[in-house]
Amino acid sequence: MKKYLLGGWAVLKNYIFAMIFFYIFFVGFYSKASLFSIAIFVIMIFLIYHELAHFAGVDKRRYGKISILDGVWYGLIAIAPIVLIQVIISFLNLKFEVVNFEILKWNLIKGLAAPMLFIAKAGGYKLAGYAVAWATMVLASFLGYYAGAKGFDLSAYVRKLFGLQPRQKTANNKKKNKR
């Protein structure tokens, strides 16, 4: 169980970082929030992918044999608390004299999916749009973990694709290889 909680935390902390980054620069891009969320989304996907590709290597060393579906479980565990909060907020029905709670409620629901706001907007801010948005996080978790489990290095592939030189090994790696 600890393995899955650690993997879920690896995904969740990258999502939280992307969400905080979105809110820091949200004021400057308020009129284009859904377009700005595309840039944050791309950053978040790369962070999750890289983190879980590394995490798969750690799991291989720690547990020996790993399941490639662990990436799906890590993604589901990571999104579970946020989706649960969204569901709870959607069922709330409070009345305030000062604040229109319906607008506040929908803004809170949108705010919890901030890095994926453009996906929710494309879905019309309906349940299906949010489901697709959260499914992209699970998919990124799976693909990252799968790549790490199979030893696929995306950065080396992209460098080769664009005709760039492969990364040179650092001095620490050369010393380890000589031993």
Secondary structure by P-SEA (a helix, b strand, c coil): caaaaaaaaaaaaaaaaaaaaaaacccccccaaaaaaaaaaaaaaaaaaaaaaaaaaaaaaaccccccaaaaaaaaaaaaaaaaaaaaaaabbbbbcccaaaaaaaaaaaaaaccaaaaaaaacccaaaaaaaaaaaaaaaaaaaaaaaacccaaaaaaaaaccccccccaaaaaaaac
